[in-house]
């Protein structure tokens, strides 16, 4: 059922959002000359997949967990994209392809060894990674691997259609704040 909802929502989002995508691609091109950002992430069953987002940081920024990135790497347009969560929209393509779900644990980088081990020990990788989830709604980012993995497992055990839509609505309304660049 969730896969059907994911597919339908992603298809509809990509179709209806096409003009917005085109405008953001154009503005992103003026901002960084490379508006799309692609990065290999840990997916379901710990298989790699390429996550797609709108670029929010300057080209050449180190491939680190977001909480470790220097806030000065984020462009002015990138701050807008992050604040409005528009940077996440291209992940609808990942959802459409079945690599991600709208709701699930945020996919991490392969160099986040501690988080990968914590999630693996809790069976989190049996689910598709998601654009949003319980940890993001509660403001938990990847800087606390054990807590994040615990919240991911908690979410997956209790995930149903109601909570799925609840996480999506809360994120759209601005509640999701996990995985943010921290001003130092």
Buried (B, 14 or more C-beta within 10 A) or exposed (E): EBEEBBBEBBEEBBEEBEEEBEEBEEBBEEBBEEBBBEEEBBBBEEEEBEBBBBBBBBEEBEEBBBBEBBEEBBBEBBBBBBEEBBBBBBBBBBBBEBBBBBBBBBBBBEEBEEBBEBBBEBEBBEBBBBBBBBBBBBEBBBBBBEBBBBBBBEBBEEBEEEBBBBBBEBBEEEBBBBBBBEEE
